[in-house]
Amino acid sequence: MTGATARGRGRPSRTESAGTRDRILAAAREEFSERGYEKASVRGIANAAGVDSALVHHYFGTKEQVFQEAVEAVFAPALKAPDVIFEGPAEGVGERFARFLLGIWENPVTRTPLLAVVRSAVTNEMAAAVFRRLVAAQLLRPVAAQLGRSDAELRAELAAAQLVGVTLMRYVIKLEPLASADMEVIIRRVAPVVQEHLTGP
Amino acid sequence: MTGATARGRGRPSRTESAGTRDRILAAAREEFSERGYEKASVRGIANAAGVDSALVHHYFGTKEQVFQEAVEAVFAPALKAPDVIFEGPAEGVGERFARFLLGIWENPVTRTPLLAVVRSAVTNEMAAAVFRRLVAAQLLRPVAAQLGRSDAELRAELAAAQLVGVTLMRYVIKLEPLASADMEVIIRRVAPVVQEHLTGP
């Protein structure tokens, strides 16, 4: 799903176009973060990147496709999740999943663009579809595959639901005492739940 | 927090004003549901209710206050939660909480306005503050009070987080297989988790 290879014919040179493409992608992340999916526009992204709108379409296609690639960039850290989660003793799976996902949210650098993606996905069906595809394909399905059970996908989703609910209430709604609670306290509470969902009877 | 009593001086008659007030509130729920907090306007609410904007301000005050009252109406079913949850044997608390909250989301009549509130709260800080106050005051704090432990509020929030995550992934993002899973299957999986958060060691 890198896109550049498929759509990159006719580019001036490999290096120059890679730079332009990255600049557009960075501008897109910024635009989607600040304005959300609905208000963001290809023209706005082009302006911010200092290129013509046609070049944005050339590299990425439609606004939905630019969004998809911007979100993929945001999701890149989550790609490592399945490896991280299953590296180590089986009884630590829950804690490693909790620590990994909350860690992404705890760090402002990874939190800000993720927050923008979540906001877009909650308010716009197109953005929700992109989010759904990515979360399913790149995060939950690989986790489920490692579990190797018939109901593994539902298990992975229920485990993720606990963590998603915590991140939403802690970082988005900022409900107290959860918002100010120590990360380790939260992990101690949710790790057994995540473990139970993933590997329980 | 009914507002009408405090702000209702100078109304033409008790019956007529109650009718007008309810009509404005219904229009506000509609407007916030369709357009979200940010795009909704007092003028739009007034138009939909067939009254002057001044009358909306007279009854409710600012847009934030209209939103708060509209959300309170949406939250009315949740007011019953603490009673419902703690009515019956202690070991059924988790299941009753899960069944109650998922039941509100499963019913399209209660889901639609709730969805609008959640969307507004996720994208707008003012709406988040209203959501935070109501969820904390009317749902989680009464539940925590019944638990009567020092960390009861955090427990109630972590239990709610599991359910909020499930509702978000099932009804908003519509991630499969969770979106199509049988309600009873989900309750069977999350009830022990909610129970553990609320009453576990």
Interface residues (C-beta under 8 A of the other chain):
Chain A: G36 V118 R119 A121 V122 T123 A128 F131 R132 V135 A136 L140 E153 L154 E157 L158 A160 A161 Q162 L163 V164 G165 V166 L168 M169 V172 I173 K174 L175 E176 P177 L178 A181 V185 I186 R189 V190 P192 V193 E196 H197
Chain B: G36 V118 R119 A121 V122 T123 A128 F131 R132 V135 A136 L140 E153 L154 E157 L158 A160 A161 Q162 L163 V164 G165 V166 L168 M169 V172 I173 K174 L175 E176 P177 L178 A181 V185 I186 R189 V190 P192 V193 E196 H197
